Amino acid sequence: MEQNRTSNSIYLGIGGNKSGTADAIRRCIDSLNPEFQVELVSKWYSSKAWGNTDQNDFINLVVKGSSELSPIDLMAHLLNMESHLGRDRLKSEKWGPRLIDLDILFWEGLRSTQTEIRLPHPHLLERSFALIPLLEVGPHLLQDEYFSSLTSQKLSTLRIKLNEIAL
C-alpha cells in the first residue's frame, strides 16, 4: 500500500448509540484538526443497529476531509480519539453498543487489503448508515469503479433504512 500524502479526499464514518453519543460526536469533529482537516460534514442519521441488532439505534454521519498522515497513522489517531472520548475497543462487544465509533470508510485513490487497514471499509457497500452520508458529501464517488455495483434501486432501498435527524 502506498502512503497517500496528496489532496485526495478521505471519508470518516462517525457514530455511536449510547447516552452522550451526540456530544461525543460533536467533541470528536471539533478535535479532528490538525491531524485531519474537516471540509464537509453530512447530515446526521439514525439507523437500526447492524450486526448485533438487540440494542439502541445508532446516530451516524460522515466527515469528508484530508490529512498528511498515512492511513495507518490516521487510524491510530482515530483509535486514540475513541479512547479519549470513552470507548475501550478491547472491552467492547463486537458490533455492540458504543459511545463513539470512528472508521476510515474511503480514501480516494487508495485501496488496501492489509490486516492493519482495509480500504475501502470492508462493509461499506452493505451499510446504509455509512454509504448514504458518504455519497451525500462525495456524490462524485459514484463514478469510482468501487461503487459500480450500486444501482438506483439499491440506493433507494438503502435510503429507506435511514432517518435524518437534527441534533
N, C-alpha and C positions, 0 to 999 in steps of 0.2 A: 504494500500500500504506500503510495506516495503521500508525503505530507503536503497538505494543501494550505499554502500561505498566500492565497490570492484573494481577490474580492468576491469570489463565488459565495453565494448566499448559503447560510446554514439555518436549518429549521429545528427549533427545540419544541418538544411537547412538554407541557407543564400541567399537572393535575393532582388530584387528591380527593379524599372523601371522608375525612374525619372532621370533627368540630375544630374550627380555626383554619381550615384549608384556604378560604378566600383571603384571609390576612397573610397566611404563609405565601400564597402565590404573589400577592402584591409586594411583600418584602423581597421575594426572590427576583421578581422583574427589576425592582429598584437596585438590587445588589449584583446584577449580572455584569455591569461595567466595572472595571475596564477590560476584563478578560473576554467579554462578549458585548459587542456594540449592538444594541437593540435598534432595529429600523421600523418594524411593524409588529403590532400585537393583534391577533384575531379577536373576534367576539368570544365571549365566554359561553361554554355549552355545558349542559347537564346531560348525563347519559347513564344508562344502567351499567353496572359492573361487568367486566369482561373476565372470563376465566372462572373465578370463584364468584358466583352471582348472588350469594346469600349475604349481602352487605349493602350499605347505603349507596345511593347514586353518587357518581363522580362529577366533579367540576373539571373541565378541561379547556385548554386553549393552546395556541401555537404562537411562538415568537420567532420572527424572521430577523436575522442579523448577520454579523460577521465576526471573525476572530483571527488573531495572529497565532493562536495556539494550534497544535496538531490535534487531530481527532482524539487521540488517546489522552492528551493533556487536557483538552476541553472536557472530556468525560470525567476525568479525575476531579476537575474543578467543580463540575456539577454534582458529583457524589459528595464532595466536601460541603457544598452548599446544602444539600439534603440533610447531611448530618448536623450542620449548624442550625438548621431550621427544625430539627427534632425527629428526623427519621433515622432509624437504625436498620439498615438493609439486612444485616446479619441476623437480627431477631425478628424480622418481618416475615410473615407468611407469604409465599409466592402468590401473586395476584390477590393478596389480602388487602384489608383496609390500610390506608396510609395517609399521613398528614400532607405529604408532598412527594411528588414523583417527577423527576427530570430525565428526559431522554433526548438524545440526538436522533431525530426522525429521518432527516435527509440533508445531505451535504452536496450541493450542486457540483457536478463534475467529478465526484468521488464515489467509488464503490470499494467495499472492504468485506472480506469473509473471515477476517482474523478472529480468533477467540475473544480477544480483548475488546474488540469493537466491530460490530457488523453494521454496514451501511449499504443501502438504506436500512432502517429498522426492520427486523425480520417479519413483524406482524403489521406493518404499516397499511398494506392494502386491505387487510381484514378489519381494521378498527376505524369505525366511522368517527369516533371521538378524536382521532388523530388526523385522519385523512381529510375530512371536510374542512376543519380550520386551517390545515396546511394549504389546501388549494385556495382558500379564501385569501391568504396573504401571499400566495405564489401561484396564481392561476396559470401562468405560462408553463408551469411544470407538467401540465397535461401533454405538452409536446415532447417531453422526455420519454425515451423508449421504456423506461421502468414502468410508466403508467399506461402503457399501450393496451393492457387488458381491461382498462376501465371503460365501460360503456355508459352512455347517458342514463340508461335504465338502472345500472348498478349504482351510479352516483345518486340517483333519485331515491333508491331504496336505502342507501346509507344515510342520506339526509333525514329521512323519516325517523331514524333511531335517535336523533338529537333534539334537544330543546335549547334554543337560545335563551340565555338568562342575562339579566342586568344586575351586576354587583358593584 
